[in-house]
C-alpha cells in the first residue's frame, strides 16, 4: 500500500472513497426477474434458480432437523465456541430491551410508550461454499431476545451444507431453517411459497444479489438496510502499533475483493510504517489474493492528514462500518466522531472481536449509511405504540389548542369531537 496525502486527493479520488455502493445497479434487472418469478411460481422457481446459481438440486427446502443434528454432531470445541459467542451476544442484546413506561405530563394527562416484537422475521445467513456461523448468531439472537414469535433463516445450499453454520443457526434459536440463498431466498421470505412462510421483515448481510433483492421487495416487506462489502477505517496516531493496524486492515480485506480498508493518521512515520507492515504481513495470509485485490481498489489506502482535526473530519465524512481508534486519547477522538457502525477502542480491541464474540452485533450499515442508521439490534425487531389517557380536566386544558388547530386545518369534526364532551345535558 502507498501512503497518500489527504490534501492531495482530487474529486475522483474523494468520490471513490465517499460514494461507495453495494453494486446493486449491476444486477437489478436480473434480480427483478428472479423476484417476480418466485412471487408467481413459488417453490418451483426457487428450486430452478437454486440449481442454476448454486448447482444444487434441492428437494425439501426445510432443513430445520438437519440444523439440530448438526449441533449435536459437530466438534465439542466448536460447539463450545458457538455457545460462548452466543451467550455474549445474547447478554449484550438483553441489555437493550426497553421497558414500557407511562407517566404524568401535567394534571389529567398521562402518556407513555409500550414495545412489542414483530411477529415473523426472516434472517439471511450467507453460506454456500463458506461458513458464517457468526452471522447466524448476529441475526437470530437479537430477534429471539426481542420476543419475535417465528424466526426463519435462509442460508444457501451446497452438496454438503456446512454443519458449523447449521449448528450456529440452531444454537441461536431459529424456528425454521431453509436451504435457499441469493435473491430467490429473499423473494421466498418476502412473499411466501409452498414451504416458506411469508415474513414481515428481512435482515442480514449478503452479496449484491441479496442486497438488490432486498431493495426490490422493500415496501412489500420491511428490511434492515442495504449493506455492501465490508469496510474498516483505522484512526491511528503516533502511539499506534503499525503491526496491529496492518493486521486489522488485512482481516477485513480478506472478506471480499471489493472490501474497503482505510487507515488515517497525522503522523508521517506511522503512515509509512502501517503501509510497510501491510505488505510484510500480506504474504502470510491464506486469503492473500483476495486481500490484495481489496487493498488495491480505489476505496482502500493509507492516508496522512495534516492534523488530527483533518483526520477526524475525514473519519466523520467516511462514516465507516467499522471504526477502529488506536490513539493515545481514544475517548476524546470518539467524542468528535458521530458516524460509524461500530467503534473499536484501543490496541487490544480488534474488529474480529466484534465480528465473533465480544457481544456487539456485526450486521452494520455500510456505504456511509452510518450517518443515518445504526446496526442490527433488539430495536430492529420491536415496534412501539404510544399510550395516552386524559381525564376531563386534562382534556379541558387542551381543548382550546385542539379546536383552534383543527379549525385552522378545516377539520371541523375534529374540533366537534372535543366540544361534544363538554356540552350540558347531552347537547340540548
N, C-alpha and C positions, 0 to 999 in steps of 0.2 A: 504494500500500500504506500502511496505517496502522500506527503503532507501538503495540504492546500491552505492558502490564506483565505479566511472568510471575506476579507475586504476585497479580494480579487475575483470573487465569484460573479459571473455575468448573469444576465436574465435567464438564459437557457439552463445554466447550472442551478440556479435557485429554483427554477421550475421543476427540474428533475428531483430536487431534494424535498420540496414542499408540496408539489402537486402529485403525490403518489396515488395510485389507484389499484383496484383489486383485479383488473383485467377483465371486467365483466363485459364490456362492449364487444370484445373479440368473439365471444361465444353466445351473445344474446339471442340471435336468430335461431341457432340450433337448440338452445335451451327452451325457447318459446314452443318449438315443435314438440320437444320431449314432454314438457309440462302439459301441453294440450292433449297429447295422445294418452298420457297416464290418466288425466282427468276424465277422458271419454271412455277409455278401454280398460282401466283398472289393472289388475294383476297381469293380464295378457301383455300389455305394453311394458310393464315393469320387468317381466321375465325376458322379453325380447331385447330391451335396452341393456339389461344385465349381461346377457350373453354377448351382445355386440361390443360393449365397452369393457367389461370385466373378464370376458372369455369364460364365464361360468354359467352352466345350465342349472337354474335353481328350480326346485320343486316347491317344497313348503318354505314360505318366506319366514315363518316364525321359528326362531332358534332359541327361544327362552329356556327350554330344557337343556340345550347344549351349553348355554352360559352357566347354568347351575352345575352341570357336570364338570365343566372346565375349572370352576372354582375349587371343586373337591380334588381334582386330579393334578393341578399344577404343582410345581416345586414348592416345598414348605417355605423356603427363604423368600421366594417371590410373593407368595400369599401373605407372609408377614409384612413385607414391604408395602403391599397394596393396603393392608389393614391399617398400618401406621399412617400412611399418607391419607387414607380415607378418614381416619379419626381426627387428624389435624384439620383437614378441610371442613369436616362436619362441625368441629368445635368453633372454628372461626366464623362459619356462616350462622351457627346458632346464636352467636353474639349479635348478629344483625337483625334478629327478629324484633319488629316493633310491637309495642303494647298499644292496645286500643285505649283511647282516652276521651274524657269528656269533662268540661269544666265551665264555670260561670264566666260570662263575658259582660256582666252587668246585671242589674235586677231583672229577673224574669227571663233571662236569655242564656240558655245552656247549649253549647256547641261542642262538637268533637269529631273524631275520626275512628273508624274501625278498619281492620285489614283482613282480607280473605284471600285464599290462594286461587289461582286459575285452576280449572278442573282437569284439563287434559293438555299435556305438553309433549312435544317431540324433541328429542335431543339427537343431534347428528354427531357421531363419533367417527373421525377419519380412521381408515384401516386399509384393508386390501393387503398389499404386499408388506406394509409396515405395521407396527404395533403402536397404538396410542392409548394405553390404559389410563394415563393421566387425564386425557380429555374426557374419558368416561366419568371419572370421579368429579371433575370440574363442572360438567354439565348436569349430571344426575343429582348429586348430593344437595346443591342449593335448592333444587326443585322439591326434593323429599323433605328437607328441613322446612321449607315454606308450607308444606302440607298439601302439595299437589296430589290429587286423587289418583291419577293414572299418568305414569311417566313411561313413554315409549322411546326406545332407542333404535335408530337405523345406523348400521355400520356396513361398509362394503363387503361383499362376499369374496371368497377365494376358494381354490380347490380344497384347501385345508385352512379354515379360519383360525386366526391367531388365538390360542387359548388364553393368553395373558390378557388380551383386550376383552374377551368374553368374560373372564373371571372378574375383571375390574368392573364391568357393567353390572354383573350380579352383586358384587360386594357393595356397589354404590346404591343399590336398592331399586333398580329399574323393574317395572312391572311386566313389560313385554320387550322382546328384542327381535329385530328383523334384519335379515342378511340382504340388505339392499343399500346401494350407495349412489353417489352422484346426484344429478338433477332429478332423476327418477325417484330417488328416496324422498327428496324434498316435496315433490309433487304428490307422492303417495301419502305422506303425512298431512299435507295441506288439504287434500280433497277426499282422502279415504279410498280404499279399494276393497275387494272382497275379503282380504286378510288383514289389511292395515286400517285401524280405526283413525278417523279424522281427528286432528288435534286443534287446539286453539292458538298455540304459539309454538314456533320452531326456533331452537337455539343451537349454537355450536359452530365450531370452525370447520372449514372445508376448502377445497380448491376453487378455482374460478368458476367451474361448472356449478358447484354447490352454491356459491355466492350469487351467481347470476340467477339461479332458480329461486333463491330466497327473495331477490329483487322482483322476480316475476310474480310470485304468489303473494307478496306483501299487499295488504288490503283485503284479501280473502282470509288471511291468517296473519297474526302478529309475528314479528321476528325480533331477534335481539338487535343486531346491526349487521352491516355488510363489511365483513373483515377481509383484509388482503393478506399478503405474505408477512412473515414475522419481521418486527422492527426492534432495534435497540439503539439508544443514544446513551453513551457514557460521557458524563461530565467529569473531567479529571483536572486536578491541579498538580502542583509540583510534588505533593506528598503521595500521589497515587503510585502504586506499583505497576509499571508498564506490563509486566508479565500477567498480572491479574486482569488488567483491562483487555489485553490481547486474547486471553483465554475466554473472556465473556463475549467478545466480538465473534470469535470463531464458533462458540457454542450456538449462537443464533444464526450465523452464516450457514451452518450445516443443515439447517431446516430445508432450504429452498434456494435455487439459483437466483430467485427474484427477491430474496430477503434483503432488507436494508439495515446495514450496520454502520454506525457513525460514532466517532469519538471527537469531542471538542475540548480544547484546553487553551489557556492563555500563556502556557509555558512552552517555549520552542523546544527545549531539550526533552521535555516529556512527550511532546508530539512526535518527535523523531524516534524516541525510544519505543513508543507504542507501535509505530509503523514497523520498526525493525523486529519487535517481538512477535508481531503477527506473522511476518514472513518466516521467522525462525520456527514457530510452533506449527505452522500450517502443514508441512510435510509429515508431521507426526500424527495427524488426524486421519481416521479411517475414511471419513467423507470429505477428503481434501478437495476432490474435483468439484463437488457441489459448492463447498465453501469458497473456492477460488472464483467461481462464476459470480457468487454473491458479492464478494469483495471487489470485483472488477466492474460491477454495474454502476450506473450513473447515480444511484441513490445511496451509495456507500462511500466512506472515506474518513480520513483523519484530518481534522480542521484546526487551524490555530487562529484564535481570536486575539485582538489587540488588547483586550481587557477582560476581566471576569464579567463585567456588565454586558459586554458584547456576546460572550459565551452564553450568559443567561437568556438574553433576548433570542439568540439562535435556538436554544433548547425550547423556549416557550413557543416560538413560531413552529418548530418542528413537531411538537405535540406527539411524542413517541409513544408507541405501545408499551415499551419497557424503558424506563429511565433509571440508569444507574448513576449514583452520585458518589464518586470516590475522591473526596476532598477533605481538607482539614476541618472546615466548618460546614459539614454537610447539611446540618439543620438550617443554617442561615441561607444556604443555596436553595434548599427545598422551599423555604418560605417565599422565595422570589419566583418560583415556577409553579403555575397553576395547572398546566395542561399536560397530563401524562396518564396512561392507562394504569400502570402500576410502578411504584418507586422502590428502588433497592438502595439502601443507605449503607455506606461503609465498605471496606475492603473484603469483609467476610460475609457479604450478602450477595452471592452470585445470582443471576437471574434464574439459573437452574433450580435454586431453592424454591422459588415461587412456581416454577414450572411443574414441580413434583410434590413437594412435601411440607413447605412451611405452613400452609393452610390457606393462603390467599388464592384467588381464582386466576387462572391463566387464560381465560377466554376474555380478550381485551380488545378495545377499539384500535383500529389502525387507520392509516391514510389521513391523519390529522383529526379524526373523529373524537379524540380525547378532549378537544376543545368544546365538544357538545354533549358527550355522554361518558359514563363510566363503564367498567367491565361487568361481566356476569356476576350477579349477587342474589341474595334472597329477594331483594326488591323486584328483580326481573320477573318473579313468579307470583307477585302479590298485586292485588288491586285494592284501592282504598275507597271507602264510602264515607261521606260526611254525614253527621247526625246532628239534628237540632231540635230543641224544644223551647217554645216560648209560652209564658203564661199570659194572662190578659194584660197585666201591666207592662210586660215586656213588649207585646205587640203594640200596645197604645203608644209606647215611647218611640216606636219606629214608624208608626202609621203615616205621619206627615211626610217622612222621607220616601216611603214606598209609594204612596199615592201620587206625590209630585213627580217622581221619576217615571212611574207607569203612564201618567197622562202625557208627559213630555214625549214618550215613545208612541203615543197613540194607542195604548193598550188599556182601554177603559175598564175592561172586565178584570184586569189585574187589580186596579185600584178598588173596584167594587168588592172584590173578594176580601179586602181588608175592611172597608166601610161596613159591609154586611154584619160583621161580628160586633159592631158597636151600635147597631140600631136598637131602639127600645121596642119591647113587645113584639119581637119578630118582624119588625119593619113597618108596622102600622102607625 
